[in-house]
Amino acid sequence: MIWLLKIFIKAALWFFCSDISVNNKSLLKTKGPLLVIANHPNSFLDAIIIGTQYNRRVYFLARGDAFIKRHHRFLLGLLNMIPVHRLREGKEFLHLNEFTFKESARLLKKGEAVLVFIEGTCVNSHELQPFRKGTTRILETTHKEGVHPVIHIAGIGYNQLRGIGKKINISIHRMVFNETIITPKDRVLFNQKVFEILKQNILPSKLPTSIYKTPFYYFHLPYYKMIEKWADHKTKGTVFFDSVLFSLLLFTYPIFLIIVFLILFIIKIPLTIIFLTLLCIVVPSKYTIKT
């Protein structure tokens, strides 16, 4: 089920983004315990984009308040997300992070991949924010288990942080770190090294996104504008616009196509022509976006 969902998400990203470029692609095949450390400019979309590039299951740490509602917990669980709680969400939740660190260490010990956003918070900016303690706590817990995972530093950069047609650059660097984290000084030195590498690997494209206003663009425009307006309303004043927009498009676009199918079927268009029409609606639409 996870692999089917991943294929579905990758197909959606193909439409949502005009281009996703990854350097050092050979690192995406890394096996064994793997800790991926990334910057965090665009909320849950960062995790989805980085995670789907790897040729394996990737677990993510995500802000704990997103797991409050049951249906959110279900959806985020499907995406292999693990809650991590911050002080701003309330001191009463911080003790739950002990589970987060132990669970991440357990997964790494099993040879899994875990993705963490070392800034611990999302700001719609490519400027690095101060690092939190979570990443070094995970490593410290893992090292106590005698496991030293491979460490990837993944810088993700967008040519725009709002709306469809993004051009995304992902720069992955393998970090050599053979020391064991024990003391606060070890944590500080680790974060300093990560900061230096990560800052050099955030490479947002300066090419703007533009749209070819073809008939396919105008055919989708009412549907897209309705979804965009709803996402904007629900995420006003937050960093979640792109994540919500992507999720809504992911789950409603098939419904949109089903409605088109039913309309054509009701007016007695032959099934062969209906399927060809749907194919012609979907595939050329990708190429209405350029950068």
C-alpha positions as CSV (number, residue, x, y, z in Angstrom):
1,M,0.0,0.0,0.0
2,I,2.9,2.4,0.8
3,W,4.5,1.8,-2.6
4,L,1.1,2.4,-4.3
5,L,0.7,5.6,-2.4
6,K,4.2,6.7,-3.3
7,I,3.6,6.1,-7.0
8,F,0.4,8.1,-6.7
9,I,2.2,11.0,-5.0
10,K,5.0,11.0,-7.5
11,A,2.5,11.2,-10.3
12,A,0.9,14.1,-8.6
13,L,4.2,15.8,-8.1
14,W,4.9,15.4,-11.8
15,F,1.8,17.6,-12.4
16,F,2.3,20.0,-9.5
17,C,6.0,20.8,-10.2
18,S,7.4,21.8,-13.5
19,D,10.8,20.2,-12.6
20,I,12.4,18.4,-9.7
21,S,16.2,18.3,-10.2
22,V,18.4,16.1,-7.9
23,N,22.1,16.1,-7.8
24,N,24.2,13.1,-6.6
25,K,21.3,10.8,-7.6
26,S,23.5,7.8,-6.7
27,L,23.0,8.6,-3.0
28,L,19.3,7.9,-3.4
29,K,20.1,4.2,-3.6
30,T,21.9,4.2,-0.2
31,K,21.0,1.1,1.9
32,G,21.1,0.5,5.6
33,P,20.6,3.0,8.5
34,L,20.2,6.5,7.0
35,L,19.6,9.8,8.6
36,V,18.6,12.5,6.1
37,I,18.9,16.1,7.5
38,A,17.2,18.9,5.5
39,N,16.1,22.5,5.6
40,H,12.4,23.3,5.9
41,P,11.1,26.1,3.8
42,N,7.7,24.6,2.7
43,S,6.0,22.6,5.4
44,F,4.9,19.0,4.7
45,L,5.6,19.4,1.0
46,D,9.4,19.3,1.8
47,A,9.0,15.9,3.4
48,I,6.9,14.6,0.5
49,I,9.2,15.8,-2.2
50,I,12.5,14.7,-0.6
51,G,11.1,11.4,0.6
52,T,9.7,10.3,-2.7
53,Q,13.1,10.8,-4.4
54,Y,14.7,7.9,-2.4
55,N,14.4,4.4,-3.7
56,R,13.2,3.2,-0.3
57,R,10.7,3.9,2.5
58,V,11.5,7.1,4.4
59,Y,10.1,8.0,7.8
60,F,9.6,11.7,8.6
61,L,9.5,13.8,11.8
62,A,6.6,16.2,11.6
63,R,5.2,18.8,14.0
64,G,3.1,17.2,16.7
65,D,0.1,19.6,16.6
66,A,-0.7,18.2,13.1
67,F,-1.6,14.9,14.7
68,I,-4.3,16.1,17.0
69,K,-7.3,15.2,14.7
70,R,-7.9,11.5,14.1
71,H,-8.1,11.8,10.3
72,H,-4.9,13.8,10.3
73,R,-3.1,11.1,12.3
74,F,-4.4,8.5,9.9
75,L,-3.2,10.3,6.8
76,L,0.2,11.3,8.2
77,G,0.7,7.8,9.5
78,L,0.2,6.5,5.9
79,L,3.0,8.9,4.9
80,N,5.3,7.4,7.5
81,M,5.3,10.5,9.6
82,I,6.3,10.6,13.3
83,P,5.1,13.4,15.6
84,V,7.7,15.6,17.3
85,H,6.4,18.2,19.8
86,R,7.6,21.7,20.3
87,L,7.5,24.0,23.4
88,R,5.0,26.3,21.6
89,E,2.5,23.4,21.5
90,G,2.5,23.1,25.3
91,K,4.9,21.8,27.9
92,E,2.6,18.9,28.6
93,F,3.4,17.3,25.3
94,L,7.2,17.6,25.5
95,H,7.6,14.3,27.4
96,L,6.1,12.6,24.3
97,N,9.3,13.4,22.4
98,E,11.1,10.7,24.3
99,F,9.0,8.3,22.2
100,T,10.0,10.2,19.1
101,F,13.7,9.9,19.7
102,K,13.5,6.2,20.7
103,E,11.3,5.4,17.8
104,S,13.6,7.1,15.3
105,A,16.6,5.3,16.9
106,R,14.7,2.0,16.7
107,L,14.0,2.5,13.0
108,L,17.6,3.4,12.3
109,K,18.7,0.3,14.2
110,K,16.4,-1.7,11.9
111,G,18.2,-0.2,8.9
112,E,15.5,2.2,7.9
113,A,15.8,5.8,6.7
114,V,14.6,8.8,8.8
115,L,14.2,12.3,7.5
116,V,14.5,15.2,10.0
117,F,14.2,19.0,9.6
118,I,17.0,20.2,11.8
119,E,15.6,23.8,12.1
120,G,12.6,22.3,14.0
121,T,10.2,24.8,12.5
122,C,9.1,25.9,9.0
123,V,9.4,29.4,7.7
124,N,8.6,30.2,4.1
125,S,12.2,31.2,3.4
126,H,15.4,29.6,2.2
127,E,17.4,31.4,5.0
128,L,18.4,28.8,7.7
129,Q,16.8,29.2,11.1
130,P,18.5,28.3,14.4
131,F,18.8,24.5,14.8
132,R,16.9,22.6,17.5
133,K,18.1,19.8,19.6
134,G,16.0,17.0,18.1
135,T,18.4,15.8,15.5
136,T,21.4,15.4,17.9
137,R,19.1,13.8,20.5
138,I,18.2,11.2,17.9
139,L,21.8,10.6,17.0
140,E,22.8,10.4,20.6
141,T,20.1,7.8,21.3
142,T,21.1,5.9,18.2
143,H,24.8,6.0,19.1
144,K,24.0,4.5,22.5
145,E,22.5,1.5,20.6
146,G,25.9,1.1,18.8
147,V,24.5,2.3,15.5
148,H,26.2,5.0,13.4
149,P,23.8,5.7,10.4
150,V,24.9,7.2,7.1
151,I,24.1,10.9,7.2
152,H,22.8,12.8,4.1
153,I,22.5,16.6,4.1
154,A,19.7,17.5,1.7
155,G,19.2,21.1,0.7
156,I,15.9,21.8,-1.0
157,G,15.2,25.1,-2.9
158,Y,12.1,26.3,-4.7
159,N,11.9,29.0,-7.4
160,Q,8.6,29.9,-5.7
161,L,7.0,29.0,-2.4
162,R,3.4,29.3,-3.4
163,G,1.3,27.6,-6.1
164,I,1.8,25.1,-8.9
165,G,4.6,25.0,-11.4
166,K,7.5,24.9,-9.0
167,K,11.1,24.3,-10.2
168,I,12.8,22.5,-7.3
169,N,16.5,21.8,-6.8
170,I,17.5,19.1,-4.3
171,S,21.2,19.0,-3.4
172,I,22.3,15.9,-1.4
173,H,25.7,15.6,0.3
174,R,27.0,12.7,2.2
175,M,28.4,13.9,5.5
176,V,31.3,12.1,7.1
177,F,30.8,11.9,10.8
178,N,32.5,9.1,12.7
179,E,32.3,10.6,16.2
180,T,29.9,9.6,18.9
181,I,27.6,12.3,20.3
182,I,27.8,12.2,24.1
183,T,28.2,15.7,25.5
184,P,26.6,19.1,24.8
185,K,29.8,20.1,23.1
186,D,29.5,17.2,20.7
187,R,26.0,18.4,19.8
188,V,27.1,21.9,19.1
189,L,30.0,20.8,16.9
190,F,27.7,18.5,15.0
191,N,25.2,21.3,14.3
192,Q,28.0,23.7,13.2
193,K,29.2,21.2,10.7
194,V,25.7,20.5,9.4
195,F,25.0,24.3,9.1
196,E,28.1,24.8,7.0
197,I,27.2,22.0,4.6
198,L,23.5,22.7,4.4
199,K,23.9,26.4,3.7
200,Q,26.0,25.5,0.6
201,N,23.4,23.0,-0.6
202,I,20.3,25.2,-0.7
203,L,20.2,26.3,-4.3
204,P,16.8,27.7,-5.3
205,S,16.3,28.3,-9.0
206,K,15.9,32.0,-10.0
207,L,13.8,31.0,-13.1
208,P,10.2,32.2,-12.7
209,T,7.2,30.0,-13.4
210,S,5.0,31.0,-16.3
211,I,1.9,29.4,-17.9
212,Y,1.0,28.6,-21.5
213,K,-2.6,29.7,-21.7
214,T,-3.8,26.9,-23.9
215,P,-7.3,25.5,-24.0
216,F,-6.2,22.9,-21.4
217,Y,-5.3,25.7,-19.0
218,Y,-8.8,27.3,-19.4
219,F,-10.5,23.9,-19.1
220,H,-8.8,23.4,-15.6
221,L,-8.9,27.0,-14.5
222,P,-12.4,27.0,-12.7
223,Y,-11.5,23.8,-10.8
224,Y,-8.0,25.0,-9.9
225,K,-9.2,28.4,-8.8
226,M,-11.8,26.9,-6.5
227,I,-9.3,24.6,-4.8
228,E,-6.7,27.4,-4.6
229,K,-9.2,29.8,-3.0
230,W,-10.3,27.2,-0.4
231,A,-6.6,26.4,0.5
232,D,-5.8,30.1,0.8
233,H,-8.7,30.6,3.1
234,K,-7.9,27.7,5.3
235,T,-4.2,28.5,5.6
236,K,-4.3,32.2,6.0
237,G,-1.4,33.4,8.1
238,T,0.3,30.0,8.1
239,V,3.0,28.2,6.1
240,F,0.7,25.4,5.0
241,F,-0.7,26.8,1.8
242,D,1.3,24.7,-0.6
243,S,0.9,21.5,1.5
244,V,-2.8,21.9,1.7
245,L,-3.1,22.9,-2.0
246,F,-1.1,19.9,-3.1
247,S,-3.2,17.5,-0.8
248,L,-6.5,18.9,-2.1
249,L,-5.4,18.5,-5.7
250,L,-4.0,15.1,-5.0
251,F,-7.4,13.8,-3.7
252,T,-9.9,15.9,-5.7
253,Y,-8.4,15.8,-9.2
254,P,-9.4,12.1,-9.7
255,I,-12.9,13.2,-8.7
256,F,-12.8,16.0,-11.2
257,L,-11.9,13.5,-13.9
258,I,-14.7,11.1,-12.8
259,I,-17.2,13.9,-13.1
260,V,-15.9,14.7,-16.7
261,F,-16.2,11.0,-17.4
262,L,-19.8,10.8,-16.2
263,I,-20.9,13.8,-18.1
264,L,-19.4,12.4,-21.3
265,F,-20.9,9.0,-20.5
266,I,-24.4,10.4,-19.9
267,I,-24.4,12.2,-23.2
268,K,-23.6,8.8,-24.8
269,I,-20.1,9.4,-26.0
270,P,-18.4,6.1,-26.8
271,L,-16.1,4.8,-24.1
272,T,-13.1,4.7,-26.4
273,I,-13.5,8.4,-27.2
274,I,-14.1,9.2,-23.5
275,F,-10.8,7.6,-22.4
276,L,-8.9,9.3,-25.2
277,T,-10.5,12.6,-24.2
278,L,-9.5,12.1,-20.6
279,L,-5.9,11.2,-21.7
280,C,-5.8,14.4,-23.8
281,I,-7.1,16.4,-20.8
282,V,-4.5,15.1,-18.4
283,V,-1.2,14.7,-20.2
284,P,-1.0,18.0,-22.2
285,S,-2.0,19.9,-19.0
286,K,1.5,19.2,-17.5
287,Y,3.0,21.2,-20.4
288,T,1.0,24.3,-19.8
289,I,3.5,25.1,-17.1
290,K,7.1,26.2,-18.0
291,T,10.0,27.7,-16.2
